[in-house]
Amino acid sequence: MSMEDKNLFWFDVPGFTTDARSGSPATVHAEIAGRKLTFSGEVVRAEGKVDEKTRMITVIVRVDRPYTTKPPLAIGLFVTVDIRGQVLPGAAVIPRAALRQGDIVWTVDGEGILHFRTVRVARYQGEEVVLESGLEDGEMVAFSTLKAPADGMTVRAALEKE
């Protein structure tokens, strides 16, 4: 599988991001012959070059005994691979729309007071943002658009989901 260089930071790739012999655990999902199959695997290495056109790096995931199931995990099959990456203690995942001006999040306290909070972004994943720090557990985050927001102004919170 190929991935962007910046994403390799999050995974243990032997000989590339770590000196350890074992890499990050992976789960391979495949659909073949009308069945959905799941295989356990491990990142074992990266190819030694960056693709000149895509700027991607190929990472190799090994699945032990891929031919023991019927149907087997056949060569050339399109698959989805989930790789377990590093854990960030205290991280928070918020909607991308809640991030303002690059590193600001609006929080609302128990009295309905809006606060501008500087956060540290760990990574962007589609419509979500993983924050490394800056939010406390249980804080409410505002992601509605306000015409003239000000730190300390009173707002009315409408809870949408956790």
DSSP file (Angstrom, degrees, kcal/mol; ACC not computed):
  #  RESIDUE AA STRUCTURE BP1 BP2  ACC     N-H-->O    O-->H-N    N-H-->O    O-->H-N    TCO  KAPPA ALPHA  PHI   PSI    X-CA   Y-CA   Z-CA
    1    1 A M              0   0    0      0, 0.0    58,-3.8     0, 0.0     2,-0.4   0.000 360.0 360.0 360.0 152.1    0.0    0.0    0.0
    2    2 A S  E     +A   58   0A   0     56,-0.3     2,-0.3    54,-0.0    56,-0.2  -0.848 360.0 173.4-110.6 145.5    1.2    3.6   -0.6
    3    3 A M  E     -A   57   0A   0     54,-2.2    54,-2.9    -2,-0.4     2,-0.1  -0.977  36.9 -89.7-146.4 160.3    0.9    6.5    1.8
    4    4 A E  E >>  -A   56   0A   0     -2,-0.3     3,-1.1    52,-0.2     4,-0.8  -0.378  37.0-119.2 -68.8 147.1    2.1   10.1    2.0
    5    5 A D  G >4 S+     0   0    0     50,-0.6     3,-1.1     1,-0.3     4,-0.4   0.879 112.0  57.3 -53.1 -44.1    5.4   10.7    3.7
    6    6 A K  G >4 S+     0   0    0      1,-0.3     3,-0.7     2,-0.2    -1,-0.3   0.769 100.9  58.2 -65.0 -24.4    3.9   12.8    6.5
    7    7 A N  G X4 S+     0   0    0     -3,-1.1     3,-1.4     1,-0.2    -1,-0.3   0.723  88.2  74.0 -77.1 -20.9    1.6    9.9    7.5
    8    8 A L  G X< S+     0   0    0     -3,-1.1     3,-1.5    -4,-0.8    -1,-0.2   0.748  79.2  75.4 -64.2 -22.4    4.6    7.6    8.1
    9    9 A F  G <  S+     0   0    0     -3,-0.7    -1,-0.3    -4,-0.4    -2,-0.1   0.835  93.0  53.6 -54.4 -33.6    5.3    9.5   11.3
   10   10 A W  G <  S+     0   0    0     -3,-1.4    76,-2.0    -4,-0.2     2,-0.3   0.540 103.6  64.5 -83.3  -8.3    2.4    7.8   13.0
   11   11 A F  S <  S-     0   0    0     -3,-1.5     2,-0.8    -4,-0.2    74,-0.1  -0.857  77.4-121.8-123.8 151.9    3.4    4.2   12.2
   12   12 A D        +     0   0    0     -2,-0.3    12,-2.2    13,-0.1    31,-0.2  -0.821  33.8 175.3 -89.2 109.6    6.3    1.8   13.1
   13   13 A V    >>> -     0   0    0     -2,-0.8     3,-2.6    10,-0.2     4,-2.6  -0.931  33.0-123.4-117.0 104.5    7.9    0.8    9.8
   14   14 A P  B 345S+e   18   0B   0      0, 0.0    32,-0.4     0, 0.0     5,-0.2  -0.154  93.7   9.0 -51.2 133.7   11.0   -1.4   10.5
   15   15 A G  T 345S+     0   0    0      3,-2.3     4,-0.1     5,-0.3    30,-0.1   0.410 131.7  55.7  77.8  -3.0   14.1    0.1    9.0
   16   16 A F  T <45S+     0   0    0     -3,-2.6    -1,-0.1     2,-0.4     3,-0.1   0.683 125.0   4.3-125.3 -52.7   12.3    3.3    8.1
   17   17 A T  T  <5S+     0   0    0     -4,-2.6     2,-0.3     1,-0.2    -5,-0.0   0.476 131.3  28.3-114.4  -7.1   10.7    4.9   11.1
   18   18 A T  B   < -e   14   0B   0     -5,-1.3    -3,-2.3     2,-0.1    -2,-0.4  -0.991  58.4-140.7-150.0 154.4   12.0    2.5   13.8
   19   19 A D  S    S+     0   0    0     -2,-0.3    -1,-0.1    -5,-0.2    -7,-0.0   0.500  71.9 113.4 -89.0  -6.9   14.9    0.2   14.5
   20   20 A A  S    S-     0   0    0      1,-0.1    -5,-0.3     2,-0.1    -2,-0.1  -0.256  70.7-133.1 -64.0 153.3   12.5   -2.3   16.0
   21   21 A R  S    S+     0   0    0     -7,-0.1     2,-0.4    -6,-0.1    -1,-0.1   0.783  87.8  62.9 -78.6 -28.3   12.1   -5.6   14.3
   22   22 A S  S    S-     0   0    0     -9,-0.1     2,-0.1     1,-0.0    22,-0.1  -0.778  71.1-155.7-102.8 145.9    8.3   -5.5   14.5
   23   23 A G        -     0   0    0     20,-0.5   -10,-0.2    -2,-0.4    21,-0.1  -0.362  39.5 -56.4-104.8-173.7    6.1   -2.9   12.9
   24   24 A S        -     0   0    0    -12,-2.2    19,-2.7    -2,-0.1    -1,-0.2  -0.347  60.2-107.9 -63.7 140.7    2.7   -1.6   13.5
   25   25 A P  E     -B   42   0A   0      0, 0.0    59,-2.6     0, 0.0     2,-0.3  -0.408  40.4-166.7 -67.5 149.0   -0.2   -4.1   13.6
   26   26 A A  E     -BC  41  83A   0     15,-2.4    15,-3.0    57,-0.2     2,-0.4  -0.962  18.3-148.6-137.9 153.1   -2.5   -4.0   10.6
   27   27 A T  E     -BC  40  82A   0     55,-2.8    55,-2.8    -2,-0.3     2,-0.5  -0.995  14.4-154.4-122.8 126.9   -5.9   -5.4    9.7
   28   28 A V  E     -BC  39  81A   0     11,-3.1    11,-2.6    -2,-0.4     2,-0.5  -0.887   6.8-164.0-105.0 125.5   -6.5   -6.2    6.0
   29   29 A H  E     +BC  38  80A   0     51,-3.3    51,-2.5    -2,-0.5     2,-0.3  -0.932  15.0 170.4-111.1 130.1  -10.2   -6.2    4.8
   30   30 A A  E     -BC  37  79A   0      7,-2.6     7,-3.4    -2,-0.5     2,-0.5  -0.964  25.5-151.2-137.3 152.9  -11.1   -7.8    1.5
   31   31 A E  E     +B   36   0A   0     47,-0.5     2,-0.3    -2,-0.3     5,-0.2  -0.980  31.6 153.7-125.4 119.1  -14.2   -8.8   -0.3
   32   32 A I  E >   +B   35   0A   0      3,-2.2     3,-1.9    -2,-0.5    -2,-0.1  -0.997  61.9   3.2-147.8 139.8  -13.9  -11.7   -2.6
   33   33 A A  T 3  S-     0   0    0     -2,-0.3     3,-0.1     1,-0.3    -1,-0.1   0.842 129.8 -57.3  53.3  37.6  -16.4  -14.3   -4.0
   34   34 A G  T 3  S+     0   0    0      1,-0.2     2,-0.4    -3,-0.0    -1,-0.3   0.551 115.5 111.1  76.1   7.5  -19.2  -12.5   -2.2
   35   35 A R  E <   -B   32   0A   0     -3,-1.9    -3,-2.2     2,-0.0     2,-0.6  -0.898  62.9-136.4-116.7 144.7  -17.6  -12.8    1.2
   36   36 A K  E     -B   31   0A   0     -2,-0.4     2,-0.3    -5,-0.2    -5,-0.2  -0.886  30.0-171.5 -97.1 122.1  -16.0  -10.1    3.5
   37   37 A L  E     -B   30   0A   0     -7,-3.4    -7,-2.6    -2,-0.6     2,-0.4  -0.858  13.0-159.5-117.2 149.4  -12.8  -11.4    4.9
   38   38 A T  E     -B   29   0A   0     -2,-0.3     2,-0.4    -9,-0.2    -9,-0.2  -0.996   9.6-174.5-129.3 133.6  -10.5   -9.9    7.6
   39   39 A F  E     -B   28   0A   0    -11,-2.6   -11,-3.1    -2,-0.4     2,-0.3  -0.971  21.0-130.5-128.2 141.3   -6.8  -10.8    8.0
   40   40 A S  E     +B   27   0A   0     -2,-0.4    24,-0.5   -13,-0.2     2,-0.2  -0.702  39.9 155.6 -87.7 143.0   -4.4   -9.8   10.7
   41   41 A G  E     -B   26   0A   0    -15,-3.0   -15,-2.4    -2,-0.3     2,-0.3  -0.825  30.7-130.3-150.5-171.0   -1.0   -8.5    9.5
   42   42 A E  E     -BD  25  62A   0     20,-1.6    20,-3.0   -17,-0.3     2,-0.4  -0.991  27.5-109.5-152.1 141.3    2.0   -6.4   10.4
   43   43 A V  E     + D   0  61A   0    -19,-2.7   -20,-0.5    -2,-0.3    18,-0.2  -0.616  39.1 172.7 -69.9 125.1    3.9   -3.6    8.7
   44   44 A V  E     -     0   0A   0     16,-2.8     2,-0.3    -2,-0.4    -1,-0.2   0.700  52.2 -29.3-111.1 -25.8    7.2   -5.2    7.8
   45   45 A R  E     - D   0  60A   0     15,-1.2    15,-3.1   -32,-0.1    -1,-0.4  -0.986  48.3-117.6-174.0 172.3    9.1   -2.6    5.7
   46   46 A A  E     - D   0  59A   0    -32,-0.4    13,-0.2    -2,-0.3     2,-0.1  -0.947  38.6-105.8-121.3 148.1    8.9    0.3    3.3
   47   47 A E  E     -     0   0A   0     11,-2.8    11,-0.1    -2,-0.4     2,-0.0  -0.447  35.4-114.9 -69.4 151.4   10.3    0.3   -0.2
   48   48 A G  E    S+     0   0A   0     -2,-0.1     2,-0.3     9,-0.1    -1,-0.1   0.137  86.0  60.0 -80.6  21.8   13.4    2.4   -0.5
   49   49 A K  E    S-     0   0A   0      9,-0.1     9,-0.6    -2,-0.0     2,-0.5  -0.983  71.8-124.0-147.6 159.1   12.1    5.1   -2.8
   50   50 A V  E     - D   0  57A   0     -2,-0.3     2,-0.2     7,-0.1     7,-0.2  -0.872  41.3-108.5 -99.5 132.6    9.5    7.8   -3.2
   51   51 A D     >  -     0   0    0      5,-3.0     4,-2.3    -2,-0.5     5,-0.2  -0.445  24.7-143.1 -61.8 125.3    7.2    7.5   -6.2
   52   52 A E  T  4 S+     0   0    0     -2,-0.2    -1,-0.2     1,-0.2    -2,-0.0   0.805  94.5  38.9 -63.8 -32.0    8.3   10.3   -8.5
   53   53 A K  T  4 S+     0   0    0      1,-0.1    -1,-0.2     3,-0.1    -2,-0.1   0.900 128.9  25.9 -86.7 -44.3    4.8   11.1   -9.8
   54   54 A T  T  4 S-     0   0    0      2,-0.1    -2,-0.2   -50,-0.0     3,-0.1   0.648  89.2-134.9 -97.1 -15.8    2.7   10.7   -6.6
   55   55 A R     <  +     0   0    0     -4,-2.3   -50,-0.6     1,-0.3     2,-0.2   0.729  60.1 138.4  64.5  24.5    5.3   11.4   -3.9
   56   56 A M  E     -A    4   0A   0     -5,-0.2    -5,-3.0   -52,-0.1     2,-0.4  -0.647  49.2-137.9 -98.9 156.4    4.0    8.4   -2.1
   57   57 A I  E     -AD   3  50A   0    -54,-2.9   -54,-2.2    -2,-0.2     2,-0.4  -0.958  18.3-128.9-115.3 131.6    6.0    5.7   -0.2
   58   58 A T  E     -A    2   0A   0     -9,-0.6   -11,-2.8    -2,-0.4     2,-0.4  -0.672  22.1-164.2 -83.2 127.7    5.0    2.1   -0.6
   59   59 A V  E     - D   0  46A   0    -58,-3.8     2,-0.5    -2,-0.4   -13,-0.2  -0.929  11.4-139.3-112.4 135.0    4.6    0.2    2.8
   60   60 A I  E     - D   0  45A   0    -15,-3.1   -16,-2.8    -2,-0.4   -15,-1.2  -0.835  13.8-167.5-100.3 126.3    4.6   -3.6    2.9
   61   61 A V  E     - D   0  43A   0     -2,-0.5     2,-0.5   -18,-0.2   -18,-0.2  -0.954  11.7-148.1-111.1 128.0    2.1   -5.3    5.2
   62   62 A R  E     - D   0  42A   0    -20,-3.0   -20,-1.6    -2,-0.5     2,-0.5  -0.831   9.0-166.8-100.3 132.2    2.6   -9.1    5.7
   63   63 A V        -     0   0    0     -2,-0.5     2,-0.3   -22,-0.2   -22,-0.2  -0.978  22.0-132.5-113.2 120.1   -0.3  -11.4    6.4
   64   64 A D  S    S-     0   0    0     -2,-0.5   -24,-0.1   -24,-0.5    -2,-0.0  -0.548  82.6  -1.8 -73.6 135.2    0.8  -14.8    7.6
   65   65 A R  S >  S+     0   0    0     -2,-0.3     3,-1.3     1,-0.1    -1,-0.2   0.922  71.0 171.1  55.0  56.7   -0.9  -17.7    5.9
   66   66 A P  T 3  S+     0   0    0      0, 0.0     7,-2.7     0, 0.0     3,-0.3   0.633  72.5  57.3 -71.1 -12.3   -3.1  -15.7    3.5
   67   67 A Y  T 3  S+     0   0    0      5,-0.2    -2,-0.1     1,-0.2     7,-0.0   0.302  79.8  87.3-102.2   9.6   -4.1  -18.9    1.6
   68   68 A T  S <  S+     0   0    0     -3,-1.3     2,-0.2     3,-0.1    -1,-0.2   0.683  79.1  71.8 -82.7 -15.9   -5.5  -20.9    4.5
   69   69 A T  S    S-     0   0    0     -3,-0.3     4,-0.1    -4,-0.2   -32,-0.0  -0.587  91.5-102.2 -93.4 160.0   -9.0  -19.4    4.1
   70   70 A K  S    S+     0   0    0      1,-0.2    -3,-0.0    -2,-0.2    -2,-0.0  -0.976 115.6  28.3-121.2 116.4  -11.4  -20.2    1.3
   71   71 A P  S    S-     0   0    0      0, 0.0    -1,-0.2     0, 0.0   -39,-0.1   0.605 105.0-140.8 -74.6 157.7  -11.4  -17.9   -0.7
   72   72 A P        -     0   0    0      0, 0.0     2,-1.5     0, 0.0    -5,-0.2  -0.267  25.7 -94.7 -81.1 169.1   -7.8  -16.9    0.0
   73   73 A L        -     0   0    0     -7,-2.7     2,-0.1    -8,-0.1   -10,-0.1  -0.710  58.5-155.5 -80.1  91.9   -6.3  -13.4    0.2
   74   74 A A    >   -     0   0    0     -2,-1.5     3,-1.5     1,-0.1     2,-0.1  -0.376  18.0 -99.9 -80.3 149.0   -5.3  -13.5   -3.5
   75   75 A I  T 3  S+     0   0    0      1,-0.2    -1,-0.1    -2,-0.1     3,-0.1  -0.421 108.5  24.8 -62.5 135.8   -2.4  -11.5   -5.0
   76   76 A G  T 3  S+     0   0    0      1,-0.3    -1,-0.2    -2,-0.1     2,-0.2   0.372  86.7 140.0  90.0  -3.5   -3.7   -8.4   -6.9
   77   77 A L    <   -     0   0    0     -3,-1.5     2,-0.4     1,-0.1    -1,-0.3  -0.500  57.2-118.2 -73.2 137.9   -6.9   -8.1   -4.8
   78   78 A F        +     0   0    0     -2,-0.2   -47,-0.5   -47,-0.1     2,-0.3  -0.639  45.6 172.2 -74.8 132.5   -8.1   -4.7   -3.9
   79   79 A V  E     -C   30   0A   0     -2,-0.4     2,-0.4   -49,-0.1   -49,-0.2  -0.879  34.1-128.0-136.2 165.6   -8.1   -4.4   -0.1
   80   80 A T  E     -C   29   0A   0    -51,-2.5   -51,-3.3    -2,-0.3     2,-0.5  -0.975  26.5-159.2-113.7 133.9   -8.6   -1.8    2.7
   81   81 A V  E     -C   28   0A   0     -2,-0.4     2,-0.5   -53,-0.2   -53,-0.2  -0.961   8.5-163.7-121.2 126.4   -5.8   -1.8    5.3
   82   82 A D  E     -C   27   0A   0    -55,-2.8   -55,-2.8    -2,-0.5     2,-0.5  -0.937  11.3-166.3-103.9 124.4   -6.2   -0.4    8.8
   83   83 A I  E     -C   26   0A   0     -2,-0.5     2,-0.6   -57,-0.2   -57,-0.2  -0.949  20.0-129.5-113.7 127.9   -2.8    0.2   10.5
   84   84 A R        -     0   0    0    -59,-2.6     3,-0.1    -2,-0.5     2,-0.1  -0.642  35.8-171.0 -76.4 119.3   -2.7    0.9   14.3
   85   85 A G        -     0   0    0     -2,-0.6   -74,-0.2     1,-0.2   -75,-0.1  -0.180  33.1 -52.3 -98.7-168.5   -0.7    4.0   14.8
   86   86 A Q        -     0   0    0    -76,-2.0     2,-0.5     1,-0.1    -1,-0.2  -0.302  54.0-123.8 -65.3 150.3    0.8    5.8   17.7
   87   87 A V        -     0   0    0     -3,-0.1    -1,-0.1     2,-0.0    -3,-0.0  -0.839  14.0-154.5 -99.8 132.8   -1.5    6.7   20.6
   88   88 A L    >   -     0   0    0     -2,-0.5     3,-1.8     3,-0.0     2,-0.1  -0.899  17.3-139.0-105.6 104.7   -1.8   10.3   21.7
   89   89 A P  T 3  S+     0   0    0      0, 0.0    -2,-0.0     0, 0.0     0, 0.0  -0.407  87.8  13.0 -62.4 134.0   -2.8   10.4   25.4
   90   90 A G  T 3  S+     0   0    0      1,-0.2    45,-0.2    -2,-0.1     2,-0.0   0.597  91.5 152.4  78.9  10.5   -5.4   13.1   25.9
   91   91 A A    <   -     0   0    0     -3,-1.8     2,-0.4    43,-0.1    -1,-0.2  -0.343  29.0-154.4 -72.3 156.5   -6.0   13.7   22.2
   92   92 A A  E     -F  131   0C   0     39,-1.7    39,-3.6    41,-0.1     2,-0.5  -0.980   6.6-147.8-130.8 144.7   -9.4   15.0   21.0
   93   93 A V  E     +F  130   0C   0     -2,-0.4    37,-0.2    37,-0.2    35,-0.0  -0.965  26.7 169.6-113.2 124.7  -11.1   14.5   17.7
   94   94 A I  E     -F  129   0C   0     35,-2.3    35,-2.6    -2,-0.5     2,-0.1  -0.878  42.4 -85.7-129.2 160.7  -13.3   17.4   16.5
   95   95 A P  E >   -F  128   0C   0      0, 0.0     3,-1.9     0, 0.0     4,-0.3  -0.412  36.8-125.0 -62.9 143.1  -15.1   18.3   13.3
   96   96 A R  G >  S+     0   0    0     31,-3.0     3,-1.5     1,-0.3    32,-0.1   0.825 109.8  65.7 -58.8 -31.3  -12.8   20.2   10.9
   97   97 A A  G 3  S+     0   0    0     30,-0.4    -1,-0.3     1,-0.3    31,-0.1   0.681  91.3  64.3 -65.5 -17.2  -15.4   23.0   10.8
   98   98 A A  G <  S+     0   0    0     -3,-1.9     8,-0.6     7,-0.1     2,-0.5   0.602  81.7  93.2 -82.7 -10.7  -14.7   23.7   14.5
   99   99 A L  E <   -H  105   0D   0     -3,-1.5     2,-0.4    -4,-0.3     6,-0.2  -0.735  61.0-166.5 -87.4 124.7  -11.1   24.7   13.8
  100  100 A R  E >>  -H  104   0D   0      4,-4.0     4,-2.5    -2,-0.5     3,-0.6  -0.894  61.2  -8.4-114.6 139.8  -10.7   28.5   13.4
  101  101 A Q  T 34 S-     0   0    0     -2,-0.4     2,-1.1     1,-0.3    -1,-0.2   0.799 119.2 -67.1  48.7  37.6   -7.8   30.4   12.0
  102  102 A G  T 34 S+     0   0    0     -3,-0.2    -1,-0.3     1,-0.2    19,-0.1  -0.214 131.3  23.1  87.2 -47.4   -5.5   27.4   11.9
  103  103 A D  T <4 S+     0   0    0     -2,-1.1    16,-2.6    -3,-0.6     2,-0.4   0.122  94.4 102.1-144.4  26.0   -5.2   26.7   15.6
  104  104 A I  E  <  -HI 100 118D   0     -4,-2.5    -4,-4.0    14,-0.2     2,-0.4  -0.939  40.8-174.7-115.9 136.1   -8.1   28.3   17.4
  105  105 A V  E     -HI  99 117D   0     12,-2.8    12,-2.9    -2,-0.4     2,-0.6  -0.980  22.0-132.7-124.8 140.4  -11.2   26.5   18.8
  106  106 A W  E     -JI 142 116D   0     -8,-0.6    36,-2.9    36,-0.6     2,-0.3  -0.835  26.5-171.6 -92.8 124.3  -14.2   28.1   20.3
  107  107 A T  E     -JI 141 115D   0      8,-2.8     8,-2.9    -2,-0.6     2,-0.5  -0.822  12.8-147.8-111.5 156.4  -15.3   26.5   23.6
  108  108 A V  E     -JI 140 114D   0     32,-1.8    32,-0.8    -2,-0.3     6,-0.2  -0.989  14.4-149.9-124.7 124.4  -18.4   27.2   25.6
  109  109 A D    >   -     0   0    0      4,-2.1     3,-1.9    -2,-0.5    30,-0.0  -0.195  38.3 -85.4 -85.7-177.5  -18.3   26.9   29.4
  110  110 A G  T 3  S+     0   0    0      1,-0.3    -1,-0.1     2,-0.1    -2,-0.0   0.699 127.4  52.9 -63.0 -22.4  -21.2   26.0   31.7
  111  111 A E  T 3  S-     0   0    0      2,-0.1    -1,-0.3     0, 0.0    44,-0.1   0.350 121.0-104.1 -94.3   5.3  -22.4   29.5   31.9
  112  112 A G    <   +     0   0    0     -3,-1.9    43,-3.5     1,-0.3     2,-0.5   0.756  69.7 149.7  80.0  24.9  -22.6   29.9   28.1
  113  113 A I  B     -K  154   0E   0     41,-0.2    -4,-2.1    38,-0.0     2,-0.4  -0.804  42.5-133.2 -94.8 130.3  -19.5   32.0   27.8
  114  114 A L  E     -I  108   0D   0     39,-3.3    38,-3.6    -2,-0.5     2,-0.4  -0.656  24.2-171.6 -83.3 133.2  -17.5   31.7   24.6
  115  115 A H  E     -I  107   0D   0     -8,-2.9    -8,-2.8    -2,-0.4     2,-0.5  -0.983  20.9-135.3-127.5 138.0  -13.7   31.3   24.9
  116  116 A F  E     -I  106   0D   0     -2,-0.4     2,-0.5   -10,-0.2   -10,-0.2  -0.817  29.0-169.1 -89.5 126.4  -11.1   31.3   22.2
  117  117 A R  E     -I  105   0D   0    -12,-2.9   -12,-2.8    -2,-0.5     2,-0.4  -0.968  18.7-137.9-124.4 128.8   -8.7   28.4   22.8
  118  118 A T  E     -I  104   0D   0     -2,-0.5     2,-0.3   -14,-0.2   -14,-0.2  -0.715  31.0-177.1 -81.6 130.5   -5.4   27.8   21.1
  119  119 A V        -     0   0    0    -16,-2.6     2,-0.6    -2,-0.4    15,-0.2  -0.783  26.9-123.1-123.6 167.0   -4.9   24.1   20.3
  120  120 A R  E     -G  133   0C   0     13,-2.7    12,-3.1    -2,-0.3    13,-1.1  -0.956  24.4-143.7-115.3 116.5   -2.2   22.0   18.8
  121  121 A V  E     -G  131   0C   0     -2,-0.6    10,-0.2    10,-0.2     3,-0.1  -0.635  17.5-177.7 -81.7 128.1   -3.3   20.0   15.7
  122  122 A A  E     -     0   0C   0      8,-3.0     2,-0.3    -2,-0.4     9,-0.2   0.858  65.8 -25.5 -88.7 -43.8   -1.7   16.6   15.4
  123  123 A R  E     -G  130   0C   0      7,-1.5     7,-2.9     2,-0.0     2,-0.5  -0.983  51.2-121.6-166.6 157.3   -3.3   15.7   12.0
  124  124 A Y  E     -G  129   0C   0     -2,-0.3     2,-0.4     5,-0.2     5,-0.2  -0.899  23.9-177.2-102.8 132.5   -6.1   16.3    9.6
  125  125 A Q  E >   -G  128   0C   0      3,-2.7     3,-1.9    -2,-0.5     2,-0.3  -0.800  55.2 -73.0-133.3  92.9   -8.2   13.3    8.6
  126  126 A G  T 3  S-     0   0    0     -2,-0.4    -1,-0.1     1,-0.3     0, 0.0  -0.421 117.0  -5.8  62.5-120.8  -10.9   14.1    6.1
  127  127 A E  T 3  S+     0   0    0     -2,-0.3   -31,-3.0    -3,-0.1   -30,-0.4   0.300 127.3  73.9 -90.0   9.0  -13.7   16.1    7.9
  128  128 A E  E <   -FG  95 125C   0     -3,-1.9    -3,-2.7   -33,-0.3     2,-0.4  -0.841  63.4-150.5-122.1 159.9  -12.1   15.6   11.3
  129  129 A V  E     -FG  94 124C   0    -35,-2.6   -35,-2.3    -2,-0.3     2,-0.6  -0.997  10.4-144.0-128.7 132.9   -9.1   17.0   13.1
  130  130 A V  E     -FG  93 123C   0     -7,-2.9    -8,-3.0    -2,-0.4    -7,-1.5  -0.872  17.8-154.1 -96.4 122.1   -7.1   15.2   15.8
  131  131 A L  E     -FG  92 121C   0    -39,-3.6   -39,-1.7    -2,-0.6   -10,-0.2  -0.836  12.8-164.4 -99.2 130.4   -5.9   17.6   18.5
  132  132 A E  E    S-     0   0C   0    -12,-3.1     2,-0.3    -2,-0.5   -11,-0.2   0.853  73.2 -16.4 -77.4 -37.0   -2.8   16.8   20.4
  133  133 A S  E    S+ G   0 120C   0    -13,-1.1   -13,-2.7   -41,-0.1    -1,-0.3  -0.978  92.3  81.6-159.6 166.6   -3.5   19.3   23.1
  134  134 A G  S    S+     0   0    0      1,-0.3     2,-0.4    -2,-0.3   -29,-0.1   0.142  77.0  81.4 118.6 -18.2   -5.5   22.4   24.0
  135  135 A L        -     0   0    0    -45,-0.2    -1,-0.3    -4,-0.1     2,-0.3  -0.920  64.5-140.1-118.9 146.7   -8.9   20.9   25.1
  136  136 A E    >   -     0   0    0     -2,-0.4     3,-1.9    -3,-0.1     2,-0.1  -0.721  39.9 -85.6 -98.8 154.1   -9.9   19.3   28.3
  137  137 A D  T 3  S+     0   0    0     -2,-0.3    -1,-0.1     1,-0.3   -45,-0.0  -0.348 113.4  15.7 -58.3 129.7  -12.1   16.3   28.6
  138  138 A G  T 3  S+     0   0    0      1,-0.3    -1,-0.3    24,-0.1     2,-0.1   0.381  86.6 143.8  88.8  -3.3  -15.8   17.2   28.5
  139  139 A E    <   -     0   0    0     -3,-1.9     2,-0.4     1,-0.1    -1,-0.3  -0.426  50.6-122.3 -69.7 143.7  -15.4   20.7   27.1
  140  140 A M  E     -J  108   0D   0    -32,-0.8   -32,-1.8    -2,-0.1     2,-0.5  -0.722  23.3-155.2 -86.5 135.2  -18.1   21.9   24.7
  141  141 A V  E     -J  107   0D   0     -2,-0.4     2,-0.5   -34,-0.2   -34,-0.2  -0.937   6.0-142.8-113.4 131.2  -16.8   23.0   21.3
  142  142 A A  E     +J  106   0D   0    -36,-2.9   -36,-0.6    -2,-0.5    15,-0.0  -0.785  26.6 165.2 -92.9 131.4  -18.7   25.5   19.1
  143  143 A F        +     0   0    0     -2,-0.5     2,-0.1   -38,-0.1    -1,-0.1   0.258  41.1 109.3-128.6  12.0  -18.6   24.9   15.4
  144  144 A S  S    S-     0   0    0      1,-0.1     2,-0.5   -46,-0.1    -2,-0.0  -0.450  76.1-104.9 -76.8 160.1  -21.5   27.1   14.3
  145  145 A T        -     0   0    0     -2,-0.1     2,-0.4     4,-0.0    -1,-0.1  -0.758  34.4-166.1 -88.3 131.2  -20.7   30.3   12.4
  146  146 A L        -     0   0    0     -2,-0.5     0, 0.0     1,-0.1     0, 0.0  -0.940  18.9-139.9-116.3 141.1  -21.0   33.5   14.4
  147  147 A K  S    S+     0   0    0     -2,-0.4    -1,-0.1     1,-0.2    -2,-0.0   0.938  94.9   6.3 -67.0 -47.5  -21.1   36.9   12.7
  148  148 A A  S    S-     0   0    0      2,-0.0    -1,-0.2     0, 0.0     2,-0.1  -0.580  80.9-172.3-137.2  73.4  -18.9   38.8   15.2
  149  149 A P        -     0   0    0      0, 0.0     2,-0.4     0, 0.0    -4,-0.0  -0.357   2.7-174.8 -69.9 146.5  -17.5   36.4   17.7
  150  150 A A    >   -     0   0    0     -2,-0.1     3,-2.1   -35,-0.0     2,-0.2  -0.998  33.5-105.9-141.3 138.8  -15.7   37.7   20.7
  151  151 A D  T 3  S+     0   0    0     -2,-0.4   -36,-0.2     1,-0.3   -45,-0.0  -0.468 109.3  21.9 -61.8 124.6  -13.8   36.0   23.5
  152  152 A G  T 3  S+     0   0    0    -38,-3.6    -1,-0.3     1,-0.3   -37,-0.1   0.351  89.1 136.2  98.5  -5.2  -16.0   36.2   26.6
  153  153 A M    <   -     0   0    0     -3,-2.1   -39,-3.3   -39,-0.2     2,-0.4  -0.393  58.1-111.5 -74.5 155.7  -19.3   36.8   24.9
  154  154 A T  B     +K  113   0E   0    -41,-0.2     2,-0.3    -2,-0.1   -41,-0.2  -0.716  40.7 176.1 -88.1 135.3  -22.4   35.0   26.0
  155  155 A V        -     0   0    0    -43,-3.5     2,-0.6    -2,-0.4     0, 0.0  -0.884  31.9-119.3-132.3 164.4  -23.9   32.4   23.6
  156  156 A R        -     0   0    0     -2,-0.3     2,-0.4     2,-0.0   -44,-0.0  -0.938  30.4-143.3-107.0 119.6  -26.7   29.9   23.7
  157  157 A A        -     0   0    0     -2,-0.6     2,-0.6   -15,-0.0   -15,-0.0  -0.675  13.1-168.3 -87.8 132.6  -25.4   26.3   23.3
  158  158 A A        -     0   0    0     -2,-0.4     2,-0.2     0, 0.0    -2,-0.0  -0.954  23.1-135.8-116.6 107.5  -27.5   23.8   21.3
  159  159 A L        +     0   0    0     -2,-0.6     3,-0.1     1,-0.2   -19,-0.0  -0.439  30.7 169.4 -69.3 130.0  -26.0   20.4   21.9
  160  160 A E        -     0   0    0      1,-0.4     2,-0.3    -2,-0.2    -1,-0.2   0.832  58.0 -41.4-105.3 -56.2  -25.8   18.4   18.7
  161  161 A K              0   0    0      1,-0.0    -1,-0.4     0, 0.0     0, 0.0  -0.967 360.0 360.0-166.1 164.6  -23.7   15.3   19.6
  162  162 A E              0   0    0     -2,-0.3   -24,-0.1    -3,-0.1    -3,-0.0   0.494 360.0 360.0 -77.1 360.0  -20.7   14.3   21.5
